[in-house]
Amino acid sequence: MEGAAEKRYIVAMAMNQPGFDRPRRRPGLRPRLRHRRFRRIPVRILAPNVITLLALCAGLTGIRMAFEGNYTFALYAIVFAAILDGIDGRLARFLKGTSRFGAELDSLADFVNFGVAPALIIYFWGLHDLKSAGWIAAMAFAICAGLRLARFNVMLDDPDRPAWASNFFVGMPAPAGAITVLLPIYAWLLGVEYKPAGLLTWLTLLYTLGIASLMVSRLPVFSGKRIGTWVPPDMVGPVILIVVLFFAILFFYPWELLTAGTLAYLASLPFGWLSYREYERRSRQNRAEAAPVATQSPPLAAGLTQPPAGEDRPSRLN
C-alpha cells in the first residue's frame, strides 16, 4: 500500500509542474464514433467465387446421390463440378478478378469435389464389399487429393521455378484424378459384369490406389493452361463445332466418351514426362551457353618491360 501511495504522489506532483500539459476536455463534448464502412466488392470478383460454390454444391450432391444408390446422377455431378472448376479460374483471369480469398475457396472446394466425393462414390459402389480394405483405399485417395492440392498451392510461391514449368503439373491434378478413378463405374454402366467382392472389386481397389499414388507423385503432366487462351480467326468456326459436338456426345453417350477419354488421358502421361525432360535438356543447354567465359589478360603496352620504380610487380598476372 505504501508503494502505491508513493506512486500516486509522484504522478500528482508531476502533473502540477508548470511544463506539464494536461489534456482538457470540453464539458458536454463526446468523441465522435466513426462508423466503419465496408469496402465495396466488384462483381468481377464475385462471379468466379459463385461458380466455385456451384461446383461445391455439385460435389456435395454427388455424395448424396451415391449414398442413395443413384450412381448415374452422382457421376453427372462430379463431371459437372469438373467443368465448372475449369471455368472459374479462366473466368477470374479473364475478368481480372483473382483474389486470395478465391484461391483458398477453390482449393477447399476441389478437396471436397475431387477428393472426398469420388472416394465416397467409389466406396458406396463397390469398395464397401471389401470391408476395411475398401475403406482404406477410399481414405488413401481422399488424403492424396488433399496432399496434391496443398503441394500445388505451395509451389505457386516458388520464385526459382522456371517459366516453362507452368506448362506442367507435378503429379496428376485432382480433377483429372477424380474423373479417372471412376473408370470402373463407367465400365459397369457399359455392361461389364460386377460381382460383390469379385475380381472387378479387387481390381478397383488396386486401381484406386494407383491413381492416388499418381496424384502425389512427381510425374510431370500436361497442364493445358494455354489451350483456349487464343483462337486463330480461321479456327473460330471449327472450334465452336468441336465444342458443340463434344457436349452433344457427352449428353447422349456419356459413359463411352468418359471411358475413351480416361484411357486416352492415361496413355498420354508418358508423353508429358518425355516433353518435360526435353524442356529440362534445353534449359541446361541454355544455362551452359550463357555461362561467363573467362576473359584473357590484356597484352602489355609496347616498350614496357619492367614495372615503374616504386611499384611492386605481382607474382602472377591473371
C-alpha positions in Angstrom: 0.0 0.0 0.0 2.8 2.3 0.8 4.4 1.8 -2.6 1.1 2.5 -4.4 0.6 5.7 -2.4 4.1 6.8 -3.2 3.5 6.3 -7.0 0.3 8.3 -6.9 2.1 11.1 -5.0 4.8 11.3 -7.7 2.3 11.3 -10.5 0.3 14.1 -8.8 3.5 16.2 -8.3 4.5 15.7 -12.0 1.1 16.9 -13.2 1.3 20.1 -11.1 4.6 21.1 -12.7 4.4 24.2 -15.0 5.7 22.4 -18.1 3.2 19.6 -18.0 0.3 19.9 -20.5 -2.8 18.3 -19.1 -5.4 17.2 -21.7 -8.5 19.2 -21.3 -12.0 18.0 -22.4 -14.8 20.4 -23.1 -17.9 19.8 -21.0 -20.7 18.0 -22.8 -18.5 17.1 -25.8 -18.1 13.4 -26.6 -15.7 11.9 -29.1 -17.4 11.1 -32.4 -17.8 7.4 -33.2 -16.7 6.7 -36.7 -18.9 4.0 -38.3 -16.8 1.5 -40.2 -17.8 1.3 -43.8 -17.3 -2.0 -45.6 -15.4 -1.8 -48.9 -17.4 -2.5 -52.0 -16.6 -5.7 -53.8 -16.9 -5.6 -57.6 -19.0 -8.1 -59.4 -16.0 -9.4 -61.4 -14.5 -10.8 -58.2 -17.8 -12.3 -57.0 -18.6 -14.1 -60.3 -15.7 -16.7 -60.1 -16.5 -17.4 -56.5 -20.1 -18.1 -57.3 -19.1 -20.6 -59.9 -16.8 -22.3 -57.3 -19.7 -22.5 -54.9 -21.9 -24.1 -57.6 -19.2 -26.7 -58.2 -19.1 -27.4 -54.4 -22.8 -27.9 -54.4 -22.4 -30.3 -57.3 -19.8 -32.3 -55.4 -22.0 -32.5 -52.3 -24.9 -33.5 -54.4 -22.8 -36.3 -55.9 -22.2 -37.6 -52.4 -25.9 -37.7 -51.6 -26.7 -39.4 -54.9 -24.1 -42.1 -54.2 -25.5 -42.6 -50.7 -28.9 -43.1 -52.2 -27.6 -45.6 -54.8 -28.2 -43.3 -57.8 -24.7 -43.6 -59.3 -25.6 -42.2 -62.7 -26.5 -38.8 -61.2 -23.6 -39.0 -58.9 -21.2 -39.2 -61.8 -23.1 -36.4 -63.6 -22.5 -34.2 -60.6 -18.7 -34.9 -60.5 -18.4 -34.2 -64.2 -20.4 -31.0 -63.9 -18.1 -30.0 -61.0 -15.0 -30.6 -63.1 -16.4 -28.5 -65.9 -17.2 -25.6 -63.5 -13.7 -26.0 -62.0 -12.2 -25.4 -65.4 -14.3 -22.3 -65.9 -13.9 -20.4 -62.7 -10.1 -20.0 -62.9 -10.2 -18.9 -66.5 -13.1 -16.5 -65.8 -11.2 -15.0 -62.9 -8.2 -14.4 -65.1 -10.3 -13.0 -67.9 -12.2 -10.6 -65.7 -9.0 -9.8 -63.7 -10.9 -10.8 -60.6 -8.4 -13.1 -59.0 -8.1 -12.8 -55.2 -6.5 -14.7 -52.3 -10.0 -15.5 -51.0 -11.0 -17.0 -54.3 -7.8 -19.2 -54.4 -8.4 -20.6 -50.9 -12.1 -21.2 -51.6 -11.2 -23.0 -54.8 -8.7 -25.3 -53.0 -11.3 -26.2 -50.3 -14.0 -26.9 -53.0 -11.6 -29.0 -55.0 -10.7 -31.2 -52.0 -14.4 -31.9 -51.5 -15.4 -32.3 -55.1 -12.3 -34.3 -56.3 -11.1 -35.9 -53.1 -13.9 -36.7 -50.8 -16.8 -37.1 -53.2 -15.1 -39.6 -55.7 -13.7 -41.6 -52.7 -17.2 -42.0 -51.2 -18.9 -42.7 -54.5 -16.5 -45.5 -55.4 -16.7 -46.8 -51.8 -20.5 -46.9 -51.8 -20.5 -48.5 -55.3 -18.2 -51.5 -54.7 -15.3 -51.0 -52.3 -17.6 -51.4 -49.3 -17.8 -55.1 -50.2 -14.1 -55.4 -49.2 -14.9 -54.1 -45.7 -11.9 -52.3 -44.1 -9.6 -52.8 -47.1 -12.0 -50.9 -49.4 -12.4 -48.1 -46.8 -8.6 -47.8 -46.5 -8.3 -47.4 -50.3 -11.0 -44.7 -50.3 -9.3 -42.8 -47.5 -6.0 -43.1 -49.3 -7.4 -41.5 -52.4 -9.0 -38.6 -50.4 -5.8 -38.0 -48.4 -3.6 -38.0 -51.6 -6.0 -35.5 -53.2 -5.6 -33.2 -50.2 -1.8 -33.5 -50.3 -1.8 -32.9 -54.0 -3.8 -29.6 -53.6 -1.6 -28.4 -50.7 1.6 -29.0 -52.7 0.1 -27.2 -55.7 -0.6 -24.1 -53.5 3.0 -24.1 -52.1 4.6 -24.5 -55.5 2.8 -21.3 -56.8 5.0 -19.2 -54.5 8.3 -20.8 -55.6 10.5 -18.0 -57.1 13.0 -20.4 -58.5 10.6 -22.2 -60.7 11.3 -21.7 -64.4 8.7 -20.1 -66.7 8.3 -23.2 -68.9 7.4 -25.3 -65.8 3.9 -23.7 -65.8 3.1 -26.0 -68.8 3.1 -29.0 -66.5 1.5 -30.2 -63.3 3.6 -32.0 -60.7 1.6 -35.2 -60.4 -1.9 -35.9 -61.7 -4.2 -32.9 -61.0 -7.1 -33.5 -58.6 -10.0 -33.0 -61.2 -8.3 -35.5 -63.6 -7.8 -37.9 -60.7 -11.5 -37.7 -59.8 -12.6 -38.4 -63.4 -10.0 -41.1 -63.9 -10.6 -43.0 -60.7 -14.3 -43.6 -61.6 -13.4 -45.7 -64.6 -14.6 -48.9 -63.1 -18.1 -47.4 -62.7 -18.1 -46.3 -66.3 -17.3 -49.9 -67.3 -20.1 -51.2 -65.1 -22.6 -48.8 -66.7 -21.4 -50.0 -70.1 -22.4 -53.6 -69.2 -19.3 -55.1 -67.5 -20.5 -57.7 -65.1 -20.0 -56.9 -61.4 -20.0 -59.4 -58.6 -19.7 -58.4 -54.9 -16.1 -58.9 -53.7 -15.2 -60.4 -57.1 -12.3 -59.7 -59.5 -13.6 -56.3 -60.6 -13.8 -55.2 -57.0 -10.2 -56.1 -56.2 -9.1 -54.5 -59.5 -10.9 -51.4 -58.4 -9.1 -51.3 -55.1 -5.7 -51.6 -56.8 -6.7 -49.1 -59.5 -7.8 -46.6 -56.8 -4.5 -46.8 -55.0 -2.7 -46.4 -58.3 -4.5 -43.2 -59.2 -3.9 -41.9 -55.6 -0.2 -42.5 -56.0 -0.1 -40.7 -59.3 -1.6 -37.6 -57.7 1.2 -37.4 -55.1 4.0 -38.4 -57.4 6.5 -36.2 -59.1 5.3 -37.2 -62.6 5.1 -34.2 -65.0 1.6 -33.9 -66.5 0.5 -31.5 -69.2 -1.4 -28.7 -67.6 -3.3 -27.4 -70.7 -3.5 -23.9 -69.2 -2.5 -22.3 -72.5 -5.2 -24.2 -74.5 -8.1 -22.0 -75.3 -6.4 -18.7 -74.5 -6.2 -17.5 -78.1 -8.0 -18.9 -81.1 -6.9 -18.0 -84.7 -9.6 -16.3 -86.7 -9.7 -19.1 -89.3 -10.2 -21.6 -86.5 -13.2 -20.0 -84.7 -15.8 -22.0 -86.6 -14.1 -25.4 -86.3 -13.5 -24.8 -82.5 -17.2 -23.9 -81.9 -18.2 -27.0 -83.9 -15.9 -29.3 -81.9 -17.2 -27.9 -78.6 -20.8 -28.4 -79.6 -20.1 -32.0 -80.8 -18.3 -32.7 -77.5 -21.2 -31.7 -75.3 -23.7 -33.5 -77.6 -21.7 -36.7 -77.4 -21.3 -36.2 -73.6 -25.1 -35.9 -73.3 -26.1 -38.8 -75.4 -23.1 -41.2 -74.9 -21.6 -40.1 -71.6 -20.0 -43.4 -70.5 -18.5 -44.2 -73.8 -16.9 -40.7 -74.0 -15.7 -40.8 -70.4 -14.2 -44.3 -70.8 -12.4 -43.4 -74.1 -11.2 -40.0 -72.6 -9.9 -41.7 -69.4 -8.0 -44.3 -71.4 -6.5 -41.7 -73.7 -5.5 -39.5 -70.8 -3.7 -42.4 -69.1 -2.0 -43.2 -72.3 -0.7 -39.6 -72.7 1.1 -39.5 -69.3 4.4 -40.9 -70.7 4.4 -38.2 -73.4 4.2 -35.5 -70.7 7.2 -36.9 -69.0 9.2 -37.0 -72.2 8.3 -33.4 -73.0 9.3 -32.3 -69.6 12.7 -34.0 -70.0 13.2 -32.2 -73.3 12.4 -28.8 -71.6 15.0 -29.6 -68.9 17.6 -30.5 -71.5 17.1 -27.2 -73.4 17.2 -25.3 -70.1 20.5 -26.9 -69.1 21.9 -26.2 -72.6 20.9 -22.5 -72.4 22.5 -22.1 -69.0 25.7 -23.6 -70.2 25.8 -21.3 -73.2 25.1 -18.2 -71.0 27.9 -19.1 -68.6 30.5 -16.3 -68.4 33.7 -17.0 -70.4 37.0 -16.4 -68.7 38.5 -13.1 -70.0 42.0 -13.1 -71.2 44.6 -10.8 -69.7 45.2 -7.6 -71.9 48.7 -7.5 -73.5 51.3 -5.3 -72.0 52.0 -2.0 -73.7 54.8 -1.9 -76.2 58.2 -0.9 -74.7 57.1 -1.6 -71.1 59.4 -4.4 -70.0 59.7 -3.6 -66.3 57.3 -2.1 -63.8 57.8 1.6 -62.9 60.1 2.3 -60.0 58.5 2.2 -56.6 55.8 -0.3 -57.6 55.7 -4.0 -56.7 55.1 -6.4 -59.5 52.5 -9.1 -58.6 53.8 -12.6 -58.6 51.3 -13.7 -61.2 49.2 -11.9 -63.8 45.7 -13.2 -64.0 
